[in-house]
Amino acid sequence: MTRTACVVLGASGYVGGELLRLIGGHPELQLFAAVARQAQDTKLSDYFPHLEPLYRGETFVDFDTMIDSLSDEPLAVFSALPHTQAATQIDAVMQAYSGSELHVVDASADFRFATTAAFESVYGQAHPVPALLSRFARGVPEFVELEGQAHASQPGCFATAMQLAVVPMIKLQLTESAFFASGVTGSTGAGKTPIATTHMPERHANLFAYKALAHRHAPEVTAQVAAATELTPNLHFVPHAGPFARGIHMTVMASTQSNHDAATLHEQLTQFYADAPFVRVTDSPPRLKQVVGSNFARLSIASDGGAVCVTVVIDNLIKGAAGGAMQWMNRLFEWPETLGLDATAVGWS
């Protein structure tokens, strides 16, 4: 069986490494090029020793070498590049590709907003390739229908967790429109390049908030929830840095005027996600180790009569990035959505 050639842009980071791992176990994909300028000519198995069983001789290549090697065969492109860099390289790939089936999934912020004005208001700079915005679907795969787009933008990890909580609350008409979210992320969410807040002595046995009520994922969530529900939420978000490497624990609360009993809420949320293969609704609040290492999200819901609370856990590198991107790619190629993504959580990480 001929498998589809696959390119990973920005393949040397944490998300790039997770994409390589998922591609290595995907029955329809074959790695064509792992693009990383700084790691050029380094063997994948030397840079990521844990991937040695999947990649024994393959090396990282630079962008120009990959472009020069493109054929007209179907091509899947994942981008794990930083924002503004991603759009420019994706555009170059689209210009160079001469075949009839190209699908791109971007894990950066470059295509998460529908307009250049929205992007510029959050990131403070002009969009590199505004003409491409309309060609990308954007949002959590569970909530977005493709409308002729050939490409997709995976939301941020915090944004994924928040949307999994907020969208059902709105669609089930459980709450008022103001939402208060508190999320804790692992240090891998800050990327592979060390900074003060990811340095082990600062992060170990520590917990602290940052960018309170000013995090750039809040406007992203607001826009994507509005697109999914036709209601614009009033979102208040405080992120926290946690003393662990991977995972996100998110708590979202909103006021309610109805006295919802626990059993009814659980049943409503369970039914809402009945057709979502990667979402599990639990009786008790979920824990990170139940999802870390997997593409699954686990949610629970509670109410005290005055407020509704949804708790969400995901793996930030998988469901919040590489795994969500793979979900999108499966959909774009019209493969089963779970293909290559059905591995369970590690459990005792």
N, C-alpha and C positions, 0 to 999 in steps of 0.2 A: 504494500500500500504506500502510495506517495503521500508524504506529509507536507504541510504548508510551511514554507520558509518563514522564519521569524527573526526580527531584529530587535535588540534592546538598546536604546539610547540612554546614556548615563548608567551603564551596567555595573560600575564599580562601587556604587553606594549600597546602603542597606536595602532600599526598595529594589534596586537593580539586582542585587544578589538573590532576593526572594523571587523575583521574576524568573531568573535563571533556574532556580530550584523548581519552580512550578512548571516551566517549559520542559525541563528534563523529564518530568513525569506525565506530560500531556500526550495523549495518543494521536493527536492530529497536528502537533507542531514539531518542527525541527529547527534547532537554532542555526541561523545563517550567519549572524554577526552579533557579537557583544561589543558595543562601541564604548570606549572609554579612553580619552586622550592620555590621561596621566598614567594609565596602566597598559598602554599600547605594547604589544608583543609579549606581555606577561601571560603565562599559562593561567587559565581560569582556576585550575586545581591548586596552583601555588598561591593565588590571591585569596581564594575561598576554599581552603582545604576540605571543608565539610562537603563540598560539591564534587570531590574527586571521583566518587563512583559514577557520576553522570557525565563528567567532562574530563577526559584523560589527556587529550592533546590539543584541544582548542585554546586559542589565545585571544586576548582583547585586540581589537583593531581600532584604527582611527577613523574618523567620519569620512574622509575623502576616499579611503580604501574601500569602505562599505559601499559608498555611492558608485564608485567605478565598477563594482562587482554585481550590481543589480541586474536582474533579468526581467523578463515580462511575465514570469510565473506569479501566481497569487502570493501576496505578501502580507504578513501581520507585523505591525510595528508597535512596540511599547516604548513610551518615553518616561524615564525616571529622572529627567533633567530638572534643574531648578527653573522657577518661573522666569519668563522672558527668554531664556536660552532655549526652552523647549519649542516654542512656536517657530523660531527661526530655523531650527534644524528640521522640524516636521515639514515646514514649507519646502525646504530644499529636497527632502525625500520625495514629496509629492511632485515636485517639478521634474525630478530625475526619473521617476518610475514610469515605464511605458506600457505596463500591462493593463489588464482589465479589472482586476480585483485587488484593491489595496484597502486595508482597514487599519486605522491608527487609534490607539487608546493612550491618552496622556494622563499621567498622574500628577502633573504640576498644576498650578493655578491658571495657566494661560487661557484655558477654554472653559473655565467654570462660570463665567459671567456671560450673559447674552449680548451685552453691548460694550463698546469700548469705553463709554462714559463710566459704567459700573466698575469695570476693571481699573480704570485710571483713578477713580475715587478711592479705591482701597489700596492700590499698589503705588500710587503717586508717580506713575510714568506712563507714557504712551504705549498702547498695545503694539507689539512688533509686527503682527500680520492680521490686521482687523478683518480682512476679506475672508478669513477662514472661520470666523466665529459661527456663522450660520450652518456650517457643515458638520458641527459637533453636537451630539446629544450630550446633556449634562445632568448629573444628579446620581443618586443611589440607584443601582440597577433595578431594585425591587419596585421602584415607583415611576419609572420613566419608560414610555413607549417610544420606539423609534418611529420617526416620521420622515423617512427617506434619507436620514443621515447615514453616512458611511463610516463615521468616526464617533468617538465618545470621549468624554472627560470624566475621570474618576474624582469624586469629591475628596476633600481632605479627611484625615482620620477622625478628628474631633467632629467635623461636619457630618460624616457618615453616622456616627453614634447619635448625635443630636437629632438628625432627621428620622432615624429609626424610632425615636421616642415621640417626636413632635407630630409627625404626619398622621399616625393613627389617632392621637388625641384629638386632632382637628377633624379628621374624616369621620370619626365616631361621635363627634359633637359632645365630648366629655368635659371640656373645660372652656374657660374664657381665653382670649387671644394673647394674653401676656404669659410668657414662659420664662422660668428662672432655671438656668442650667449650671451645674458645677461638674467639671470633668477633671480627671487625673490621668496623665499620660506617662508612659515609660520613656526613658532617656533616648531610645532609638528614634522617637518622634522628632528629635532635633537634628537628625542627619548624622552622617559618619564623621564629619569634621568636628573635632572637640572644641567646645566653648566652655566658659566658666560654669554655666548652669548644668552641663552634662558631665563635668569632671567628677570622677568617682568620689573623692573626698567631700565634695559639695553635695552630691546627690544621695550617697549612702545614708540610710537611717534618717532621711530628711524629707520634708514635705513643705512646699511653698507655692503660693499663688503668683501669677505673673500676668501682665496685660489685662488686669481685671476690668471687665466691661468695655474693653477696647481691642479684643482679639480679632484678627482679620477673618476668621472663619465665621463670625457672627453675621456679617452681611451676605456671605456666601450661603449660609443656611437659610436666612430670611428669603433670599431670592429663589432658592430651589424649592423651599417649602411652599412658597406662593405659587410657583409653577405647578407643583404637584397637587395642591389643594384648592387653588383659587382664593385663598385667604392669606393675607400678609401678616405673619405673627409679629408680636412685639417681644423680641428676644433679648434676654439679659444673660450674659455668659461670663463665667469666671473660670479660667483654666488653671490647673495646678500641675506642678512637676512632682512625680512620684519616685520613690526609691527602688524602682525596678526597671528592667531593660525594655520590656515590650508589653503592650496591652493598654487599653483605655477603659476606665470605669467612669460612666456618665450617669448623673442623676438629674432628671428634669422634672420640675414641679409647676403646676398651674392651678389657679383657683377654679372652683366649681360651685354651682348653685344647686346641684343635685346630690342626693345621698346615695352614692353608688356602693353596693355591697361587694365584697371581695370576690365572691364566686362569679358574679355577673361580669365584673370588669375582666377577670381572667378569661372567661369564655369569649367575651367580645374581642379581646386582643388576640386570642388564639385563632379565632375565626378570621380576623383581619389578615393574619399571616399564614393562613392555611395553605396557600399556594406558593409560599416563599421557602424554597428548600434549605436556605442557610439561616433561617431565623427560628429560634426556639423560644417559646413562652413558658416560664417556669413558675411554680407555686411560691417559691421563696426567692429572695434577692440573689442574683447570679454572682459568681466569683470569677476572677480573671483566669485562674488556672483551668476553668472549664472550657475556655476558648483559645488560649494562647497556643500558637502553632497551627491554628485552623482558620478556615474562612467562615466559621459560624459566628453568629451573634446570639446572645441570650438576653432576654428581657423579662422583667417582672413588673407588676403594676399594683398599686395600693391607693387607698383613699381613706381620709378621716372625716369625710362629709363636707369639709370646707376646701380641700385641695386633693388633686390627683398627682401621684408621683410614679414616674416610670424610671426604672434603673436598667442600664444597658451595659454589657461588656463585650468588647471586640478585641481582636489582635490588631494593633495599629498598622503593622507592616503587611498584614494579609488582607483581612476584610476591609481595613481602612486604606489600603494602597494596592499592593500587587495582586491580591486575590480578587478584590473588587474589579481591578482592571482586567483580570482574566475572565471574570463573569461577563464583562462587557464584550470582550473579544469573542467569547463563545456565542453570545447573542448576535454579534455582527456577522459572524460566519454561519449563523443558523445551526450551530451545534447544540447539543444538550447543555443547559446552563451550568450543570454541575461537573462537566467534563474536566478532569484533572484537578478537581477541587474538593473531593469528598473525603480527604484525610481527616481523621479525628484530631482533637486537641492533644497536646503532649500529656497533660494531666499533672505531672510532677516536675515542672520546670524549675 
